[in-house]
């Protein structure tokens, strides 16, 4: 999927041929470059920033999951702990592993038994990641850039599943936000590989809104091609984010058009996957964007 090209100074990442850019994730084969894959968000929490928390109602979540798949979701991301930025949403509370497991495992067991699409576990805890994969999840999505739990990288390496490595910093302090995001992600890739994570199991996420101001997030999006050119699949999660609210001066439940713009432009810059709350609408945006960016002809 990606290789080191050795030359002067530090090794650089470069893309290999398309055949090597395929990673098996559970029951689905993601052929990177063939289309933009749509990840539907299932928040199994009472305090989701986007106001779409499903709680622990298995039947309600299954219904939502089926609707997402029918509307174009290629995979589903299940999270049992809010990832709201600390200090911004005072009602967002961290949960311990036991409570998080109690929220997500029954959901994963049920969805993996009844749906054909891969499931992703959105967690920062290695113990939750392991239990989720045992229950049927096929991908681990860690928004802390493997920084919260020192066991996460080794656990993912042992499990042999794909990992989404999302950029984050505690403070939004940068001299060169694009360059530093890339540097941080490359350093984390090296650490993941040294812990046994296969290079062709790594998906990168620039972490829009995580440790970044609205302006910094927009700068990263504007220069996303610098990340997609590294040769790894790239996931972009802009759905309903605060940067959209800052530009449009709109509340979180009224950011559909803003999300659509960011999704389309991310795809134009080479994004391989988009993480969204409004699956039906964004699947259409992705399909139309793909028709322009990747090519389309009538059947």
KOLZAPA-536300 format. One line per 8 residues: their letters; for each residue x, y, z of C-alpha. Coordinates in pm, whole numbers, padded with zeros to 5 digits, always signed. Example, Ala and Ser with C-alpha at 12.3 -4.5 7.8 and 13.67 -1.06 7.14 Angstrom:
BEGIN
as) +01230 -00450 +00780  +01367 -00106 +00714 $
//
This chain:
BEGIN
xxxxxxxx) +00000 +00000 +00000  +00286 +00233 +00071  +00660 +00210 +00068  +00961 +00401 +00189  +01156 +00570 -00084  +01510 +00603 +00046  +01713 +00909 -00043  +01866 +01206 +00128 $
xxxxxxxx) +01766 +01258 +00490  +01455 +01101 +00638  +01273 +00829 +00443  +00962 +00948 +00264  +00636 +00766 +00199  +00528 +00705 -00157  +00233 +00525 -00315  +00280 +00191 -00489 $
xxxxxxxx) +00060 +00046 -00759  -00315 +00011 -00716  -00308 -00364 -00666  -00111 -00323 -00346  -00350 -00059 -00216  -00616 -00307 -00110  -00679 -00404 +00250  -00925 -00671 +00361 $
xxxxxxxx) -01138 -00546 +00647  -01374 -00816 +00765  -01633 -00912 +00504  -01554 -00628 +00264  -01262 -00560 +00031  -01172 -00194 +00013  -01000 -00130 -00316  -00846 +00206 -00241 $
xxxxxxxx) -00885 +00444 -00530  -01189 +00272 -00680  -01437 +00494 -00492  -01480 +00701 -00180  -01598 +00484 +00106  -01865 +00622 +00337  -01833 +00553 +00711  -02159 +00603 +00898 $
xxxxxxxx) -02135 +00722 +01259  -02321 +00534 +01532  -02274 +00712 +01865  -02364 +00478 +02149  -02347 +00766 +02395  -02579 +01012 +02567  -02346 +01309 +02502  -02248 +01310 +02136 $
xxxxxxxx) -02147 +01659 +02017  -02371 +01615 +01713  -02681 +01540 +01917  -02733 +01198 +01760  -02644 +00973 +02052  -02834 +00644 +02043  -02766 +00532 +02399  -02753 +00157 +02449 $
xxxxxxxx) -03079 +00070 +02274  -02976 -00225 +02056  -03294 -00236 +01848  -03287 +00138 +01780  -02921 +00118 +01681  -02985 -00181 +01455  -03264 +00012 +01282  -03035 +00312 +01232 $
xxxxxxxx) -02756 +00088 +01107  -02982 -00079 +00852  -03095 +00261 +00728  -02735 +00374 +00695  -02644 +00067 +00492  -02952 +00104 +00272  -02857 +00467 +00214  -02501 +00393 +00107 $
xxxxxxxx) -02279 +00336 +00412  -01985 +00109 +00333  -01892 +00061 +00698  -02016 +00171 +01039  -01816 +00338 +01316  -01936 +00257 +01667  -01831 +00471 +01962  -01919 +00435 +02328 $
xxxxxxxx) -01740 +00742 +02462  -01778 +01101 +02346  -01471 +01244 +02176  -01578 +01604 +02227  -01282 +01836 +02276  -01207 +01879 +02646  -01301 +02215 +02787  -01547 +02292 +02508 $
xxxxxxxx) -01841 +02073 +02606  -01862 +02064 +02983  -02125 +01788 +02988  -01904 +01542 +02797  -01771 +01294 +03050  -01506 +01024 +03003  -01615 +00671 +03083  -01415 +00380 +03216 $
xxxxxxxx) -01349 +00068 +03009  -01617 -00136 +03183  -01891 +00113 +03104  -01768 +00161 +02749  -01768 -00214 +02693  -02120 -00238 +02830  -02232 +00017 +02573  -02063 -00111 +02260 $
xxxxxxxx) -02023 -00490 +02285  -02394 -00583 +02268  -02430 -00349 +01969  -02129 -00492 +01787  -02239 -00850 +01850  -02584 -00781 +01710  -02475 -00574 +01412  -02196 -00811 +01311 $
xxxxxxxx) -02446 -01098 +01313  -02705 -00919 +01100  -02515 -00685 +00866  -02261 -00750 +00593  -02067 -00424 +00619  -01753 -00398 +00832  -01776 -00242 +01177  -01524 +00001 +01322 $
xxxxxxxx) -01475 +00053 +01695  -01409 +00416 +01787  -01210 +00390 +02109  -00891 +00508 +02276  -00864 +00203 +02504  -00677 -00113 +02406  -00898 -00338 +02617  -01211 -00205 +02445 $
xxxxxxxx) -01049 -00246 +02103  -00961 -00609 +02174  -01306 -00696 +02308  -01474 -00518 +02018  -01273 -00709 +01759  -01349 -01033 +01941  -01717 -00939 +01922  -01707 -00873 +01547 $
xxxxxxxx) -01549 -00534 +01478  -01305 -00528 +01187  -01132 -00191 +01227  -01000 +00015 +01520  -01041 +00394 +01506  -00829 +00572 +01769  -00874 +00950 +01772  -00583 +00995 +02015 $
xxxxxxxx) -00315 +00906 +01759  -00228 +00599 +01972  -00140 +00841 +02251  -00392 +00767 +02526  -00326 +00397 +02587  +00034 +00281 +02552  -00092 -00071 +02481  -00306 +00026 +02181 $
xxxxxxxx) -00043 -00006 +01909  +00074 -00348 +02025  -00286 -00464 +02070  -00379 -00365 +01715  -00063 -00535 +01589  -00161 -00855 +01767  -00518 -00838 +01641  -00403 -00787 +01283 $
xxxxxxxx) -00682 -00545 +01195  -00668 -00207 +01019  -00618 +00099 +01237  -00728 +00458 +01175  -00460 +00686 +01316  -00611 +01028 +01377  -00404 +01337 +01438  -00456 +01525 +01763 $
xxxxxxxx) -00274 +01767 +01988  -00356 +01886 +02336  -00320 +02250 +02232  -00382 +02417 +01896  -00029 +02555 +01876  +00148 +02522 +01540  +00405 +02707 +01334  +00318 +02507 +01022 $
xxxxxxxx) -00004 +02318 +01088  +00002 +02109 +00768  +00367 +02013 +00799  +00335 +01935 +01169  +00024 +01722 +01119  +00213 +01518 +00861  +00524 +01493 +01079  +00320 +01378 +01379 $
xxxxxxxx) +00133 +01119 +01175  +00450 +00979 +01016  +00610 +00948 +01361  +00301 +00759 +01482  +00313 +00531 +01177  +00673 +00441 +01266  +00570 +00370 +01624  +00277 +00157 +01511 $
xxxxxxxx) +00496 -00045 +01276  +00754 -00102 +01550  +00470 -00244 +01763  +00371 -00495 +01496  +00106 -00304 +01298  +00132 -00389 +00929  +00186 -00089 +00704  -00098 -00195 +00475 $
xxxxxxxx) -00332 -00187 +00776  -00285 +00185 +00844  -00537 +00454 +00750  -00454 +00818 +00826  -00694 +01087 +00947  -00587 +01453 +00972  -00807 +01497 +01281  -01018 +01793 +01174 $
xxxxxxxx) -01124 +01980 +01488  -00898 +01787 +01724  -00641 +02021 +01873  -00698 +02268 +01590  -00878 +02596 +01559  -01136 +02641 +01285  -00882 +02828 +01074  -00620 +02558 +01126 $
xxxxxxxx) -00869 +02285 +01034  -00957 +02469 +00714  -00587 +02507 +00633  -00540 +02132 +00669  -00838 +02068 +00441  -00710 +02320 +00188  -00380 +02133 +00175  -00514 +01781 +00216 $
xxxxxxxx) -00334 +01661 -00097  -00007 +01681 +00097  -00142 +01407 +00323  -00310 +01196 +00056  +00015 +01198 -00142  +00191 +01005 +00134  +00055 +00680 -00008  -00175 +00575 +00276 $
xxxxxxxx) -00554 +00566 +00257  -00690 +00884 +00413  -01011 +00919 +00612  -01158 +01265 +00661  -01416 +01344 +00929  -01562 +01691 +00890  -01926 +01605 +00953  -02104 +01880 +01152 $
xxxxxxxx) -01769 +02000 +01291  -01716 +02333 +01465  -01511 +02470 +01176  -01826 +02453 +00963  -02023 +02625 +01237  -01757 +02895 +01263  -01772 +02976 +00892  -02148 +02959 +00848 $
xxxxxxxx) -02247 +03073 +01198  -02484 +02777 +01229  -02566 +02533 +01509  -02455 +02171 +01493  -02791 +02047 +01361  -02785 +02286 +01064  -02452 +02211 +00899  -02557 +01974 +00622 $
xxxxxxxx) -02457 +02196 +00330  -02130 +02291 +00497  -02052 +01926 +00554  -02134 +01850 +00190  -01887 +02114 +00071  -01607 +01976 +00288  -01679 +01618 +00179  -01675 +01706 -00191 $
xxxxxxxx) -01354 +01907 -00164  -01184 +01639 +00048  -01264 +01384 -00222  -01125 +01620 -00486  -00804 +01630 -00281  -00776 +01252 -00270  -00964 +01138 +00041  -01046 +00767 +00032 $
xxxxxxxx) -01307 +00758 +00307  -01538 +01010 +00474  -01687 +00974 +00821  -02038 +01121 +00831  -02356 +01147 +01035  -02590 +01223 +00743  -02526 +00909 +00542  -02791 +00937 +00270 $
xxxxxxxx) -02698 +01291 +00171  -02321 +01245 +00198  -02327 +00914 +00008  -02486 +01108 -00278  -02225 +01382 -00248  -01950 +01119 -00253  -02098 +00943 -00555  -02129 +01267 -00751 $
xxxxxxxx) -01781 +01377 -00648  -01640 +01040 -00752  -01808 +01072 -01091  -01614 +01393 -01148  -01287 +01305 -00978  -01255 +00936 -01058  -01448 +00926 -01384  -01796 +00812 -01483 $
xxx) -01970 +00680 -01789  -02335 +00577 -01838  -02416 +00211 -01806 $
//
